[in-house]
Amino acid sequence: MNLGISATEYLSLVRNSQISVEEFIAKTIDRIKMVEEKVHAYITINDQDALNKAKLIDKKIRTKEKTGKLSGIPISVKDNICTAGLKTTCASKMLENFIAPYDATVVSRLKQEDAIIIGKVNLDEFAMGSTTEFSYFGPSKNPWNNECVPGGSSGGSGVSVSALECMMSLGSDTGGSVRSPASFCSVVGLKPTYGLVSRYGLISYANSIEQIGPVARKVEDIALIMNVISGHDQHDDTTVKKDAIDYVEGLDIGIKGKKIGLVQQMTGDGVDKEVLSATNKAISKLQDLGAECVPVSLDSLEHSVAAYYTIASAEASSNLSRYDNLRYGFDLGTGGYEFKAYVSKVRSNFGSEVTRRLLLGAFVLSAGYYGKYYLKAQKVRAMMKSQIDEAFKKVDFLIGPTMPILPFKLGEKIDDPLTLYKLDINTITANLTGIPAISVPFEISSSGLPIGIQIFANSFEEKNLLQAAYALQQSVHLREVPL
Ligand code: GLN
């Protein structure tokens, strides 16, 4: 049984009873148990429940009952997305034992379509980070080279899909957290348009810029899951009411006649040589397929990292103020504490990166500094949006490398926050302006490490975006994960 098949192939095997869901899920659990020691993608493995669900789906198929659009597909879920009855820790001591009383909308939609939640996966604490090293439960490791980081913050999503420990995953992307691990682990990751996918049940980090997004090994699987998770949700007023779109239909239409803008600022100084040459190769492939490529300049990118960290930290400091260990938290006796001393003691249990963001956020929002930092950052954001609007008057897509460098060694940059922040330069534009972006695996470097290419489209143009990503995917043949 090949655990590496695409969800699309798997569904047809399941529907024709050529494969038993129970057997496939049991195999997947064996695989998780075998590779977890090396990669540490999971925080919670939902094995027993997954097997029970699998049996139910097999029975539905045997008795010719109607089955859902994702029948029997094992999906991992980032541990900042709520799952009723299953821990949701945010990889933080603050929520170490938290069990949400309800499912996030995306999770209930998956369940309605007979997907199987196989477990909850690792992240940087509260999704703050780019390497998954800032998890309370320890880092995840890159399946392509266990000494390297898998990207982040949805590292567990990227790793579990890449290492064949599930078929797809849901991550969250506030500044690149779906696309960075997708790129570093050689899988596909989509950040949808702001408002396309419900955030109800996503534990907020910076809610004005984040979206839940899928990770899969193939673009066609991303299309499949988007058909299920996208659309208006009465529990999230930021979701947009629009007619449902079928992302699977016409996926292979190609990109002939489309105009693609190569973002100049994403291929300048500081970009790894092999990443640069992969980007150029991707451009030639797309040209061979009939697309026209032109250079596009987005000079607001220069200020984007500063604007992003100001806005994201400000929102984080507000969102995370609820963690006072009274409503939920860990076991710390209240005896002997004044209220303020208690809260302060409790909050010293955030990890170093979260603490840094909370301090930064409180500072930029404080009286006297608000205009100088927060407001200024919002002006940069508005400027970026107008540059993006202008760009999409001229081109259908924008393109660049997802990450400026190759996956690096665990621990190498952990004490250098500024260097880590700068790695988000190519991804955060999509978050600050709301547009969708996808990372497609494109090449494996001479040292055996993955390189992903990122394509952006205008808001709510996911259908076109997936068609372009599919065309790019079909133009390359990548090695299988060496694990
Ligand atoms: N690296 C970015 C940050 O640390 C992005 C995180 C994310 O998208 N959740 O904020």
Residues whose N, C-alpha, C, O or C-beta is under 5 A from the ligand:
A	BS01	LIG	A127 M128 G129 S130 S153 S172 D173 T174 G175 G176 S177 D424
